[in-house]
């Protein structure tokens, strides 16, 4: 049995249910591969996958942990040569925090959040001949590498990995452009679990839409990268023209206070609601009540929320960035606009109401094959075994 450990920041976070679903599904799907998780915090536990949390000071008094630490502090020679640190305190902190990872024999370590694992740990694992995989998020590859010095540090870290996994063609091409060796790259599309797609939740026919009263939905964290402020400004401009767009935004994040103030400042309190987190199953039941979805992101690797909305047949208005155009075909199952010219969002919202619904449904049906979760699970487990 091949043992794979997945390192993530948080397990079971309500804002990112995809990671938990995928890892649990992997554990079921891969008969020749076992999967465990190491993270900083378990928010929602799992019945199907074993989870570990980074050790804290209280774990020092666990006999097995203490034995591992003492043995390595005095007899391990790798850490000092790698880190350049020889102090007792530095060694103690290193072996305490990473004991779960270093004291178990994993064949493959898959890092899902690159910033969580320091270079010294990666080099330590390389010296132990552990195979390393990382999945790049949009932030890793797009925003964190804007400055050359950051890009060079990023590429230095990528050198530790045998495989670099990306989730869209856009990310694949951008990774090459940023300097990642093409031979390391593996594009595996994010999978969608169509068993969660209930017929009762689907938009099955075109609504009799009033272009002066539009009901819209946005799903995404309340962070600057999601571009919610562009959507608010567009709703404000349309309101002045006599077009009223009521918008519900589902998600949480550090920009809530800013968005609340901007909504009030623009006089949109009666049109825009920040709905916060909602159970994904409950949220799916709400989709069919909306005329359109809006996602004015500044950058995106792909977008889980957009996939969900698309397969529920909700016409989507998106910024023409990242991997989102691999989901939305302009004028077919949605409308795109140039984020560098955000005033174009106003017209895109109106145009979305004129999409042919039968054409939209047919396109989304064909799109399913591209995003089958079975394809993702098979490809990932094959990747581990090939390593």
C-alpha positions as CSV (number, residue, x, y, z in Angstrom):
1,X,0.0,0.0,0.0
2,X,1.4,3.4,-1.0
3,X,1.2,5.9,1.8
4,X,0.4,9.5,0.9
5,X,0.3,12.5,3.3
6,X,-1.5,15.7,2.3
7,X,-0.4,18.9,4.0
8,X,-3.0,21.7,4.1
9,X,-3.6,24.7,6.3
10,X,-7.1,23.9,7.5
11,X,-9.2,20.8,7.1
12,X,-12.9,21.1,6.8
13,X,-13.1,24.9,6.4
14,X,-16.7,25.8,5.4
15,X,-15.4,28.3,2.9
16,X,-13.4,25.6,1.0
17,X,-15.5,22.4,1.2
18,X,-13.8,21.1,-2.1
19,X,-10.5,20.1,-0.4
20,X,-12.2,17.9,2.2
21,X,-14.5,16.3,-0.3
22,X,-11.6,15.5,-2.7
23,X,-9.3,14.1,0.0
24,X,-12.1,11.9,1.4
25,X,-13.0,10.7,-2.1
26,X,-9.3,10.0,-2.8
27,X,-9.1,7.7,0.2
28,X,-12.1,5.7,-1.1
29,X,-11.1,5.8,-4.8
30,X,-7.5,4.6,-4.5
31,X,-7.4,1.0,-3.4
32,X,-3.6,0.9,-3.8
33,X,-3.0,4.3,-2.2
34,X,-3.8,5.3,1.4
35,X,-4.3,8.9,2.3
36,X,-3.8,10.9,5.5
37,X,-3.9,14.7,6.3
38,X,-1.6,16.9,8.3
39,X,-2.9,20.4,9.0
40,X,-2.8,23.3,11.5
41,X,-6.4,22.8,12.5
42,X,-9.3,20.4,11.9
43,X,-12.5,22.4,11.7
44,X,-14.7,19.6,10.7
45,X,-13.6,16.0,11.4
46,X,-13.8,13.1,8.9
47,X,-15.0,9.5,9.1
48,X,-13.0,8.3,6.1
49,X,-9.6,9.9,6.3
50,X,-7.1,10.1,9.2
51,X,-6.1,13.6,10.2
52,X,-3.1,14.9,12.2
53,X,-2.5,18.3,13.6
54,X,0.9,20.0,13.9
55,X,2.3,19.3,17.3
56,X,2.3,22.0,19.9
57,X,4.2,22.4,23.2
58,X,1.8,20.1,25.1
59,X,2.7,17.2,22.8
60,X,6.2,17.4,24.1
61,X,5.0,15.2,27.1
62,X,3.8,12.4,24.8
63,X,6.4,9.7,25.3
64,X,6.6,8.7,21.6
65,X,7.0,12.3,20.6
66,X,9.6,13.0,23.3
67,X,11.6,9.9,22.4
68,X,11.7,11.0,18.7
69,X,12.7,14.5,19.6
70,X,15.5,13.5,21.9
71,X,16.8,10.9,19.6
72,X,17.0,13.3,16.7
73,X,18.3,16.3,18.6
74,X,21.4,14.3,19.5
75,X,21.8,11.9,16.6
76,X,20.3,13.6,13.6
77,X,22.9,15.3,11.3
78,X,20.6,16.3,8.5
79,X,18.8,19.2,10.1
80,X,21.9,21.2,11.1
81,X,23.5,20.9,7.7
82,X,20.3,21.9,6.0
83,X,19.1,24.8,8.2
84,X,22.5,26.1,9.4
85,X,21.0,26.3,12.8
86,X,22.5,24.2,15.6
87,X,20.9,25.7,18.7
88,X,19.0,23.3,21.0
89,X,15.9,25.5,20.8
90,X,15.8,25.6,17.0
91,X,16.1,21.8,16.9
92,X,13.5,21.3,19.5
93,X,10.9,23.5,17.8
94,X,11.6,21.8,14.4
95,X,11.3,18.2,15.5
96,X,8.4,18.9,17.8
97,X,6.2,20.6,15.1
98,X,7.1,18.3,12.3
99,X,7.3,15.0,14.2
100,X,4.1,13.6,12.6
101,X,5.7,14.1,9.2
102,X,9.2,13.0,10.0
103,X,8.5,10.2,12.3
104,X,6.3,8.2,9.9
105,X,7.3,6.6,6.6
106,X,5.2,8.3,3.9
107,X,6.0,7.5,0.3
108,X,4.5,10.7,-1.1
109,X,3.9,14.0,0.5
110,X,1.4,16.3,-1.3
111,X,1.7,20.0,-0.2
112,X,-1.6,21.8,-1.0
113,X,-0.7,25.1,0.6
114,X,2.9,26.0,-0.4
115,X,3.4,28.6,2.3
116,X,2.7,26.2,5.1
117,X,5.9,24.1,4.6
118,X,9.3,25.8,5.0
119,X,12.2,25.0,2.7
120,X,14.1,23.2,5.4
121,X,11.3,20.6,5.8
122,X,11.2,20.1,2.0
123,X,14.9,19.6,1.8
124,X,14.9,17.2,4.8
125,X,12.2,15.1,3.0
126,X,14.2,15.1,-0.2
127,X,17.2,13.8,1.7
128,X,15.0,11.0,2.9
129,X,14.0,10.2,-0.7
130,X,10.3,11.1,-0.1
131,X,8.5,12.0,-3.3
132,X,7.1,15.5,-3.2
133,X,4.0,17.0,-5.0
134,X,2.5,20.4,-4.7
135,X,-0.8,21.9,-6.0
136,X,-0.5,25.5,-6.9
137,X,-3.3,27.9,-6.0
138,X,-4.0,31.1,-7.9
139,X,-2.3,33.2,-5.2
140,X,0.9,31.1,-5.4
141,X,1.4,31.6,-9.1
142,X,-0.4,34.8,-9.9
143,X,-0.2,37.4,-7.2
144,X,2.7,36.2,-5.0
145,X,5.1,36.2,-8.0
146,X,4.5,39.7,-9.3
147,X,7.8,41.0,-8.0
148,X,10.9,39.3,-9.5
149,X,12.5,38.7,-6.1
150,X,9.3,36.8,-5.0
151,X,9.2,34.9,-8.2
152,X,12.8,33.7,-7.8
153,X,12.2,32.6,-4.2
154,X,9.1,30.8,-5.4
155,X,11.0,29.0,-8.2
156,X,13.7,28.0,-5.7
157,X,11.1,26.4,-3.5
158,X,9.5,24.6,-6.5
159,X,12.8,22.9,-7.2
160,X,12.2,20.6,-4.2
161,X,9.1,19.1,-5.9
162,X,9.0,16.1,-8.3
163,X,5.5,17.1,-9.6
164,X,3.8,20.5,-9.7
165,X,0.0,20.1,-10.1
166,X,-2.2,22.8,-11.6
167,X,-6.0,22.8,-12.1
168,X,-6.4,24.6,-15.4
169,X,-4.8,25.2,-18.8
170,X,-4.4,28.8,-17.9
171,X,-2.3,27.8,-14.8
172,X,-0.3,25.4,-16.9
173,X,0.7,28.0,-19.4
174,X,1.3,30.6,-16.7
175,X,3.6,28.2,-14.8
176,X,5.8,27.8,-17.8
177,X,5.8,31.5,-18.4
178,X,6.9,32.1,-14.8
179,X,9.8,29.7,-15.2
180,X,8.7,26.3,-13.9
181,X,10.2,23.3,-15.7
182,X,7.6,21.9,-18.1
183,X,8.6,18.4,-17.2
184,X,7.4,18.9,-13.6
185,X,4.0,20.1,-14.6
186,X,0.8,18.1,-14.5
187,X,-2.6,19.6,-15.4
188,X,-5.5,17.8,-13.7
189,X,-8.8,19.6,-13.9
190,X,-10.7,20.1,-10.6
191,X,-13.4,17.5,-10.4
192,X,-17.1,18.1,-9.8
193,X,-19.2,15.6,-7.9
194,X,-22.3,15.3,-10.0
195,X,-24.0,13.1,-7.4
196,X,-24.5,16.3,-5.5
197,X,-26.4,17.8,-8.4
198,X,-30.0,17.3,-7.6
199,X,-32.6,17.8,-10.4
200,X,-34.9,19.7,-8.0
201,X,-32.1,22.4,-7.6
202,X,-31.5,22.9,-11.3
203,X,-32.7,25.9,-13.3
204,X,-34.6,23.9,-16.0
205,X,-36.2,26.7,-18.0
206,X,-35.7,30.3,-18.9
207,X,-37.4,32.7,-16.5
208,X,-39.6,35.6,-17.7
209,X,-37.0,38.1,-16.9
210,X,-37.6,41.8,-16.3
211,X,-34.5,43.7,-17.4
212,X,-35.2,46.4,-14.9
213,X,-35.3,44.1,-11.9
214,X,-32.6,41.5,-11.8
215,X,-31.9,39.0,-9.0
216,X,-28.2,38.1,-8.9
217,X,-25.9,35.9,-6.8
218,X,-22.2,36.0,-6.0
219,X,-20.4,33.1,-4.3
220,X,-16.9,33.7,-3.0
221,X,-14.7,34.8,-0.1
222,X,-14.9,38.4,0.9
223,X,-11.3,39.2,-0.2
224,X,-10.0,41.7,-2.7
225,X,-9.2,39.1,-5.3
226,X,-12.8,38.3,-5.8
227,X,-13.6,41.8,-7.1
228,X,-16.9,42.2,-5.2
229,X,-16.3,46.0,-5.1
230,X,-16.5,46.1,-8.9
231,X,-19.9,44.4,-8.7
232,X,-21.1,46.9,-6.2
233,X,-20.0,49.9,-8.3
234,X,-21.8,48.3,-11.4
235,X,-25.0,47.9,-9.4
236,X,-24.8,51.5,-8.4
237,X,-24.4,52.7,-12.0
238,X,-27.2,50.5,-13.2
239,X,-29.5,51.8,-10.4
240,X,-28.9,55.4,-11.7
241,X,-30.1,54.2,-15.1
242,X,-33.3,52.6,-13.7
243,X,-32.0,49.0,-13.7
244,X,-32.3,47.5,-10.2
245,X,-30.0,44.5,-9.5
246,X,-30.6,42.8,-6.1
247,X,-27.5,40.9,-5.1
248,X,-26.9,38.2,-2.5
249,X,-23.2,37.6,-1.7
250,X,-22.4,34.2,0.0
251,X,-19.0,33.9,1.7
252,X,-16.9,35.4,4.5
253,X,-13.5,37.1,4.7
254,X,-11.4,40.0,5.9
255,X,-13.0,42.5,3.5
256,X,-16.4,42.3,5.1
257,X,-16.1,45.6,6.9
258,X,-15.0,47.4,3.8
259,X,-17.8,45.9,1.7
260,X,-20.4,46.7,4.3
261,X,-19.3,50.3,4.3
262,X,-19.1,50.5,0.5
263,X,-22.7,49.1,0.3
264,X,-23.9,51.8,2.7
265,X,-21.8,54.5,1.0
266,X,-23.4,53.8,-2.4
267,X,-26.9,53.6,-1.0
268,X,-27.3,49.9,-1.9
269,X,-28.5,48.7,1.5
270,X,-31.9,47.7,0.0
271,X,-30.3,45.8,-2.9
272,X,-27.2,44.1,-1.6
273,X,-26.9,41.6,1.2
274,X,-23.8,39.9,2.6
275,X,-25.2,36.4,3.5
276,X,-22.1,35.0,5.1
277,X,-21.4,31.2,5.1
278,X,-24.2,28.8,4.3
279,X,-24.1,25.0,4.1
280,X,-23.2,24.1,0.5
281,X,-26.2,21.7,0.3
282,X,-28.6,24.4,1.4
283,X,-27.0,27.0,-0.9
284,X,-27.6,24.7,-3.9
285,X,-31.3,24.8,-3.2
286,X,-31.2,28.6,-3.5
287,X,-29.6,28.8,-7.0
288,X,-32.7,28.4,-9.1
289,X,-34.2,31.5,-7.6
290,X,-31.6,33.7,-9.2
291,X,-31.6,35.2,-12.7
292,X,-27.8,35.4,-13.0
293,X,-24.5,34.9,-11.2
294,X,-21.8,37.5,-11.1
295,X,-18.1,36.8,-10.5
296,X,-15.9,39.9,-11.2
297,X,-12.6,38.3,-9.9
298,X,-9.3,40.1,-10.4
299,X,-7.7,36.7,-10.8
300,X,-8.8,33.1,-10.6
301,X,-7.1,29.7,-11.1
302,X,-10.4,28.2,-12.0
303,X,-13.2,28.8,-9.4
304,X,-15.1,26.1,-7.5
305,X,-18.1,28.4,-7.0
306,X,-18.4,29.1,-10.8
307,X,-18.4,25.4,-11.5
308,X,-21.2,24.8,-9.1
309,X,-23.3,27.6,-10.5
310,X,-22.6,26.6,-14.1
311,X,-23.8,23.0,-13.6
312,X,-26.9,24.3,-12.0
313,X,-27.6,26.2,-15.3
314,X,-27.3,29.7,-13.9
315,X,-26.1,32.2,-16.5
316,X,-22.9,33.6,-15.3
317,X,-21.3,37.0,-15.8
318,X,-17.5,36.7,-15.3
319,X,-14.3,38.7,-15.7
320,X,-12.2,37.4,-18.5
321,X,-9.4,36.2,-16.2
322,X,-7.6,33.0,-15.4
323,X,-9.2,29.6,-15.9
324,X,-12.8,30.9,-15.7
325,X,-13.0,31.1,-19.5
326,X,-12.4,27.3,-19.5
327,X,-15.8,27.1,-17.9
328,X,-17.7,30.0,-19.5
329,X,-18.0,30.4,-23.3
330,X,-18.9,34.0,-24.0
331,X,-22.5,34.4,-25.3
332,X,-23.2,30.7,-24.8
333,X,-23.5,29.8,-21.1
334,X,-22.4,33.2,-19.8
335,X,-21.1,36.6,-20.6
336,X,-17.5,37.8,-20.1
337,X,-16.0,41.3,-19.7
338,X,-12.6,42.8,-19.5
339,X,-11.6,43.4,-15.8
340,X,-9.3,46.2,-17.0
341,X,-12.4,48.0,-18.2
342,X,-14.8,47.3,-15.3
343,X,-17.6,49.6,-16.7
344,X,-18.1,46.7,-19.2
345,X,-19.7,44.7,-16.4
346,X,-22.8,46.9,-16.6
347,X,-23.6,45.8,-20.2
348,X,-22.6,42.2,-19.5
349,X,-25.2,41.9,-16.7
350,X,-27.9,43.1,-19.2
351,X,-26.6,40.8,-22.0
352,X,-26.8,37.7,-19.7
353,X,-30.5,38.0,-19.6
354,X,-30.7,37.4,-23.4
355,X,-28.8,34.1,-23.5
356,X,-30.6,31.2,-25.1
357,X,-31.4,28.9,-22.3
358,X,-31.6,25.6,-24.3
359,X,-28.2,26.4,-25.8
360,X,-26.8,27.1,-22.3
361,X,-28.1,23.8,-21.0
362,X,-26.7,21.8,-23.9
363,X,-23.3,23.4,-23.5
364,X,-23.2,22.8,-19.8
365,X,-24.1,19.1,-20.4
366,X,-21.2,18.7,-22.7
367,X,-18.9,20.4,-20.2
368,X,-19.5,17.7,-17.6
369,X,-17.0,15.3,-19.2
370,X,-14.2,17.9,-18.6
371,X,-14.8,18.1,-14.9
372,X,-15.8,14.6,-13.8
373,X,-14.5,14.0,-10.3
374,X,-13.8,10.4,-11.2
375,X,-11.2,11.7,-13.7
376,X,-9.6,13.9,-11.1
377,X,-9.4,11.1,-8.5
378,X,-8.0,8.5,-11.0
379,X,-5.4,11.0,-12.3
380,X,-4.2,11.9,-8.9
381,X,-3.9,8.4,-7.6
382,X,-2.1,7.4,-10.8
383,X,0.2,10.3,-10.3
384,X,1.1,9.0,-6.8
385,X,1.7,5.5,-8.0
386,X,3.8,6.5,-11.0
387,X,6.0,8.5,-8.6
